[in-house]
């Protein structure tokens, strides 16, 4: 009985497969970075808005306290 050679994938197919895997991995990483940067931007924006609101309330409270002292 004659031995049949084992067919292996051509090197081009292997290279293309590896290239595709790394390409999709890069797409995934870039998408993750975009999501992370968007989240951080929104978080920082909300934090600054909250700080502005607290500063405004603090200023109004101090003004009220000053007016209350001058009324005495």
C-alpha positions in Angstrom: 0.0 0.0 0.0 1.3 3.4 -1.0 1.6 6.1 1.6 -0.3 9.2 0.8 1.3 12.5 1.7 -0.3 14.6 4.3 -1.7 17.8 2.8 -0.8 20.8 4.8 -2.1 24.3 4.3 0.0 26.4 2.0 2.1 29.0 3.7 0.1 31.9 2.1 -3.1 30.6 3.8 -1.4 30.5 7.1 0.1 34.0 6.7 -3.3 35.4 5.6 -5.0 33.8 8.6 -2.4 35.2 11.0 -2.7 38.6 9.4 -6.5 38.5 9.6 -6.3 37.6 13.3 -4.0 40.5 14.1 -6.1 42.9 12.0 -9.3 42.1 13.8 -7.5 42.2 17.2 -6.3 45.7 16.3 -9.8 46.7 15.3 -11.1 45.4 18.6 -8.4 47.4 20.6 -9.1 50.6 18.7 -12.8 50.2 19.3 -12.1 49.7 23.0 -9.9 52.8 23.2 -12.6 54.9 21.5 -15.2 53.7 24.0 -12.8 54.4 26.9 -11.9 57.9 25.7 -15.6 58.7 25.1 -16.5 57.5 28.6 -13.6 59.5 30.2 -14.6 62.6 28.3 -18.2 62.4 29.3 -17.2 61.6 32.9 -14.9 64.7 33.0 -17.6 66.9 31.5 -20.1 65.8 34.1 -17.5 66.3 36.9 -16.8 69.9 35.7 -20.6 70.6 35.5 -21.0 69.3 39.0 -18.1 71.4 40.3 -19.6 74.5 38.7 -23.0 73.9 40.3 -21.4 73.4 43.7 -19.3 76.5 43.3 -22.4 78.5 42.4 -24.4 77.1 45.4 -21.4 77.8 47.7 -21.3 81.4 46.4 -25.0 81.9 46.9 -24.8 80.4 50.4 -21.9 82.7 51.3 -23.8 85.7 50.0 -26.8 84.7 52.0 -24.6 84.4 55.1 -23.1 87.8 54.5 -26.5 89.4 54.1 -27.7 87.7 57.2 -24.8 89.1 59.2 -25.3 92.6 57.9 -29.0 92.5 58.9 -28.1 92.0 62.5 
